[in-house]
Amino acid sequence: MRGLGRRHPGTLDLRLTNGPLAGLEIQASAQASLLCLNIKVADRDTFERIVGTRGPLENQLAAIFNRPVALTLQQLNGEPW
């Protein structure tokens, strides 16, 4: 992983630099008990094949972090899916 840091106060920004999801960017923040994850990917098909679709992924992450998770998925250029 590279680009680990904070571009904005209250957020954590990550960018994967190798592996099957290289280029994937994650911006994480917390609002009260809600964990907000904005994920930008280059290839939606590859992402969904590896990690699954948004709904089940949100549920899995909520179980792991023991708090509600709001997941937003975008293309790397910022366009919504």
Contacts in CASP RR format, 6 or more apart in sequence:
PFRMAT RR
TARGET T0000
AUTHOR 0000-0000-0000
METHOD contacts of the structure
MODEL  1
MRGLGRRHPGTLDLRLTNGPLAGLEIQASAQASLLCLNIKVADRDTFERI
VGTRGPLENQLAAIFNRPVALTLQQLNGEPW
1 14 0 8 1.000
1 15 0 8 1.000
1 16 0 8 1.000
1 17 0 8 1.000
2 15 0 8 1.000
2 17 0 8 1.000
3 13 0 8 1.000
3 14 0 8 1.000
3 15 0 8 1.000
4 12 0 8 1.000
4 13 0 8 1.000
4 14 0 8 1.000
5 12 0 8 1.000
5 13 0 8 1.000
5 14 0 8 1.000
6 12 0 8 1.000
6 13 0 8 1.000
7 13 0 8 1.000
10 29 0 8 1.000
10 30 0 8 1.000
11 27 0 8 1.000
11 28 0 8 1.000
11 29 0 8 1.000
12 27 0 8 1.000
12 28 0 8 1.000
12 29 0 8 1.000
13 25 0 8 1.000
13 26 0 8 1.000
13 27 0 8 1.000
13 28 0 8 1.000
14 25 0 8 1.000
14 26 0 8 1.000
14 27 0 8 1.000
14 28 0 8 1.000
15 23 0 8 1.000
15 24 0 8 1.000
15 25 0 8 1.000
15 26 0 8 1.000
16 22 0 8 1.000
16 23 0 8 1.000
16 24 0 8 1.000
16 25 0 8 1.000
17 23 0 8 1.000
20 46 0 8 1.000
20 50 0 8 1.000
21 41 0 8 1.000
21 46 0 8 1.000
21 47 0 8 1.000
21 50 0 8 1.000
21 51 0 8 1.000
23 41 0 8 1.000
23 42 0 8 1.000
23 76 0 8 1.000
24 39 0 8 1.000
24 40 0 8 1.000
24 41 0 8 1.000
24 42 0 8 1.000
24 47 0 8 1.000
25 39 0 8 1.000
25 40 0 8 1.000
25 41 0 8 1.000
25 76 0 8 1.000
26 37 0 8 1.000
26 38 0 8 1.000
26 39 0 8 1.000
26 40 0 8 1.000
27 37 0 8 1.000
27 38 0 8 1.000
27 40 0 8 1.000
28 35 0 8 1.000
28 36 0 8 1.000
28 37 0 8 1.000
28 38 0 8 1.000
29 35 0 8 1.000
29 36 0 8 1.000
30 36 0 8 1.000
33 67 0 8 1.000
33 68 0 8 1.000
34 67 0 8 1.000
34 68 0 8 1.000
34 69 0 8 1.000
34 70 0 8 1.000
35 61 0 8 1.000
35 65 0 8 1.000
35 67 0 8 1.000
35 68 0 8 1.000
35 69 0 8 1.000
35 70 0 8 1.000
36 69 0 8 1.000
36 70 0 8 1.000
36 72 0 8 1.000
37 61 0 8 1.000
37 69 0 8 1.000
37 70 0 8 1.000
37 71 0 8 1.000
37 72 0 8 1.000
38 72 0 8 1.000
38 74 0 8 1.000
39 47 0 8 1.000
39 71 0 8 1.000
39 72 0 8 1.000
39 73 0 8 1.000
39 74 0 8 1.000
40 73 0 8 1.000
40 74 0 8 1.000
40 75 0 8 1.000
40 76 0 8 1.000
40 78 0 8 1.000
41 47 0 8 1.000
41 73 0 8 1.000
41 74 0 8 1.000
41 75 0 8 1.000
41 76 0 8 1.000
42 75 0 8 1.000
42 76 0 8 1.000
44 73 0 8 1.000
44 75 0 8 1.000
44 81 0 8 1.000
47 73 0 8 1.000
51 57 0 8 1.000
54 71 0 8 1.000
54 73 0 8 1.000
55 71 0 8 1.000
57 71 0 8 1.000
58 69 0 8 1.000
58 70 0 8 1.000
58 71 0 8 1.000
61 69 0 8 1.000
61 71 0 8 1.000
62 68 0 8 1.000
62 69 0 8 1.000
73 80 0 8 1.000
73 81 0 8 1.000
74 80 0 8 1.000
74 81 0 8 1.000
75 81 0 8 1.000
END
